[in-house]
Amino acid sequence: MDLALSKEDRAFAEEMRTFFTTEVPADIRDRLARGRHPTPEDVVTSQRILDDHGLAVPHWPVEWGGRDWTPLQRHLWSEEMTRAHVPHPIAFNTAMVGPVIATFGSQELKQRFLQKTASAEIWWAQGFSEPNAGSDLASLKTAAVRDGDDYVVNGQKTWTTYAQYGDWIFCLVRTDSTAQQQRGISFLLIDLRAAGVSVRPIHLIDGGYEVNEVFFDNVRVPADQLVGEENKGWTYAKFLLGNERTGNAGVGMIKNRIARIKRLGADVLERDALLRARLTRLEVEATALEMSVLRVLAREASLPAGVPDPVSSVLKLRGSELQQDASELLVDVLGPAALPYRESHTAADGFSAPPEGAVDAMPTYFNWRKASIYAGSNEVQRQIIAKAILKF
Amino acid sequence: MDLELSDEQKLLADTVNDLLEKRYDPNARLRLLESEDGWSREMWRQYAELGLLGLTIEEQFGGAGMGITELNIVMEGIGAALVLEPFLATVVLGAGLVAAAGSAAQQAALLPGVAAGETLLAFAHTEAGSRWSLTDIASAAVPSGDAWTLTGEKIAVLGGNGADHLVVTARMPDGPLGLFLVDANSAGVTRNAYAMQDGLRGADVLFTDAPAVPLASGGDALATIEAVLDVAIAALCAEAVGAMDRMLWLTVDYLKTRVQFGHPIAVFQALQHRAADMYVSLEQARSMALVARLAVESDDVKQRRKFVRAAKLQVDLAARHVAHEAVQLHGGIGMTMEYPVGHYLKRTAVIARTFADAATLTELVGADGGIVPVS
């Protein structure tokens, strides 16, 4: 949205773009541009490069590698990274556990974890959801019972993204079963290689493997791996989620998907007025979303960190829908070529290679149904709007 | 990035909203709607006194020389109160075209009267066969000596019933689209006045060898018309946002007070979520009204056109959603002439078909590469 940006803002965006497109290896960016998932090595390589240049954790306190940027600058950093097809730093590290440790953790925890978290030397997983605690997160049951210098943890987490690559997991655990739901929860850091931890894959409808169940069977966790105070974990979790005001909109991702639809579907779009109309309405709505993001950012300067802005629910709600619409539109632009399930673009002897997108379009469409379910389902977002804004 | 209003702009918003809140409640509006003129000369005088009619007119012609931001503040208030006076017709379109295309003498002759509330203008462009086209115009202008005469039939001329002067599009002998000033009371001008579907007044206007004066040089006026219409579209976006905002909160308040099954119906989640979706539509529309405002300030004509059109498309679709839901969630009362919400539906439905409709805007924005670049 160049219209809304000052000359300085645009120069900043340009600086970011130049960095991302020159410093991050082209083969990594090329894979992402073609709709492939980054490999774990791609993610770590990219995050190390960012960290080496002080660009992995700009929103952290300056003391721990942060930059004193405005909300708009942080947004432009993230958008330009997406538009350059650079894998983002591991969100569980940089957007979630890092800021919580930096804000509420002991000095010892900060020194032990923050730098390794910024550089992806540690890969964090998130242990919030449980089989019976999804939207109703506060009903979680995984228990940590104090025993000498340790907590003994028993229970199960689920939907744990990339736990298969993870080194550590930050968990919400129940430390007081007698207190009211939110009050008896603590924020605990657990080594995924500790005895009694097991990780089991969940296979998703797109054929991919990105989430897991994580089981804790009498896992002994040193008590100094508690973040902040016991039974204050819900406050820290709310802080963590409140920091995410605009990122869930995914404007950069939507634009990337629109650009790819145009690139791969130029001929079809020329012929098919209905597909063209769908694309145009998607672009227009994405433009509105981008301005809605900028409006939230303009307001953000006046809000303290960790306090959610209920208008963020609009961004998550409409952003996830547009991400989904874009993923579906690519399928429709590809037509029959999208139908066969393929592991790669390699053609059998004598056959022609399928077009770009043939491997990933339909699985991504299926996979992206998750976007309206995770990070507070869209029904939860409507409820937030209804309560916090409309005051029902 | 600076998206916030200045203190002066906030003061303007407060002034407009105060006046309209006091003087333009739904009952007062309903009485005006049913009156002979369909609007209030007294309100028009008040707008003039507050400087609203000269808001965008240059200071040398008696105005305040403000821009699109101030105009949109007023338009949002107009949308919220469903103002019936011919503000868009006179101030935005009429005075806008005279300021953009008129000679210094023409501006000096007309604009001070507009700012003072003494002169009403209207833009006579649309014809039965032109649909949303700016160029598909059959009305013809013929030179005779130093003067011109104009012949043709215009439809749905907003404010055309009461305008003192009409700014008229007509084909010139060698092809280009011309802009002409016609005294609405001169011989050769016949008006068939009516109320539009939203209650605003308009007219069909028949020109039969009507004496006309070219605005300024009289050359091809298309680019000028486009520029003024982009301002008008941005202003309409703001008006629609004002109307949507009011519709949303009318609906929310109604849900909280209407009791059925022993509870205010606001307790029903099915209704809460529909109201939440209305809010989402409103926010997206508000964002695009802002995009339109920024686009109008841009020097890049292609960008300006594309983003203004995109804004109107988004706003029109959002307004349709909000208006339909507002009436539905009100139930039967929303269908009555006496209750305001249906009037908002009517105004936004007319806005959605003013200057261009959603299908046309979709086509136009999509042509020429759309918005997101391929790489």
Boltz contact constraints between the chains, C-beta under 6 A:
constraints:
  - contact:
      token1: [A, 3]
      token2: [B, 294]
      max_distance: 6.0
  - contact:
      token1: [A, 4]
      token2: [B, 1]
      max_distance: 6.0
  - contact:
      token1: [A, 4]
      token2: [B, 294]
      max_distance: 6.0
  - contact:
      token1: [A, 5]
      token2: [B, 1]
      max_distance: 6.0
  - contact:
      token1: [A, 6]
      token2: [B, 1]
      max_distance: 6.0
  - contact:
      token1: [A, 9]
      token2: [B, 1]
      max_distance: 6.0
  - contact:
      token1: [A, 72]
      token2: [B, 1]
      max_distance: 6.0
  - contact:
      token1: [A, 255]
      token2: [B, 372]
      max_distance: 6.0
  - contact:
      token1: [A, 258]
      token2: [B, 372]
      max_distance: 6.0
  - contact:
      token1: [A, 259]
      token2: [B, 372]
      max_distance: 6.0
  - contact:
      token1: [A, 259]
      token2: [B, 374]
      max_distance: 6.0
  - contact:
      token1: [A, 262]
      token2: [B, 374]
      max_distance: 6.0
  - contact:
      token1: [A, 263]
      token2: [B, 374]
      max_distance: 6.0
  - contact:
      token1: [A, 276]
      token2: [B, 366]
      max_distance: 6.0
  - contact:
      token1: [A, 277]
      token2: [B, 362]
      max_distance: 6.0
  - contact:
      token1: [A, 280]
      token2: [B, 362]
      max_distance: 6.0
  - contact:
      token1: [A, 280]
      token2: [B, 365]
      max_distance: 6.0
  - contact:
      token1: [A, 280]
      token2: [B, 366]
      max_distance: 6.0
  - contact:
      token1: [A, 280]
      token2: [B, 370]
      max_distance: 6.0
  - contact:
      token1: [A, 283]
      token2: [B, 370]
      max_distance: 6.0
  - contact:
      token1: [A, 283]
      token2: [B, 371]
      max_distance: 6.0
  - contact:
      token1: [A, 283]
      token2: [B, 372]
      max_distance: 6.0
  - contact:
      token1: [A, 284]
      token2: [B, 310]
      max_distance: 6.0
  - contact:
      token1: [A, 284]
      token2: [B, 313]
      max_distance: 6.0
  - contact:
      token1: [A, 284]
      token2: [B, 314]
      max_distance: 6.0
  - contact:
      token1: [A, 287]
      token2: [B, 310]
      max_distance: 6.0
  - contact:
      token1: [A, 287]
      token2: [B, 371]
      max_distance: 6.0
  - contact:
      token1: [A, 288]
      token2: [B, 284]
      max_distance: 6.0
  - contact:
      token1: [A, 288]
      token2: [B, 287]
      max_distance: 6.0
  - contact:
      token1: [A, 288]
      token2: [B, 288]
      max_distance: 6.0
  - contact:
      token1: [A, 288]
      token2: [B, 314]
      max_distance: 6.0
  - contact:
      token1: [A, 291]
      token2: [B, 287]
      max_distance: 6.0
  - contact:
      token1: [A, 291]
      token2: [B, 290]
      max_distance: 6.0
  - contact:
      token1: [A, 291]
      token2: [B, 291]
      max_distance: 6.0
  - contact:
      token1: [A, 292]
      token2: [B, 283]
      max_distance: 6.0
  - contact:
      token1: [A, 292]
      token2: [B, 287]
      max_distance: 6.0
  - contact:
      token1: [A, 298]
      token2: [B, 3]
      max_distance: 6.0
  - contact:
      token1: [A, 314]
      token2: [B, 280]
      max_distance: 6.0
  - contact:
      token1: [A, 314]
      token2: [B, 283]
      max_distance: 6.0
  - contact:
      token1: [A, 317]
      token2: [B, 280]
      max_distance: 6.0
  - contact:
      token1: [A, 318]
      token2: [B, 280]
      max_distance: 6.0
  - contact:
      token1: [A, 382]
      token2: [B, 273]
      max_distance: 6.0
  - contact:
      token1: [A, 382]
      token2: [B, 276]
      max_distance: 6.0
  - contact:
      token1: [A, 385]
      token2: [B, 276]
      max_distance: 6.0
  - contact:
      token1: [A, 385]
      token2: [B, 279]
      max_distance: 6.0
  - contact:
      token1: [A, 386]
      token2: [B, 272]
      max_distance: 6.0
  - contact:
      token1: [A, 386]
      token2: [B, 276]
      max_distance: 6.0
  - contact:
      token1: [A, 390]
      token2: [B, 252]
      max_distance: 6.0
  - contact:
      token1: [A, 390]
      token2: [B, 275]
      max_distance: 6.0
  - contact:
      token1: [A, 392]
      token2: [B, 266]
      max_distance: 6.0
  - contact:
      token1: [A, 392]
      token2: [B, 272]
      max_distance: 6.0
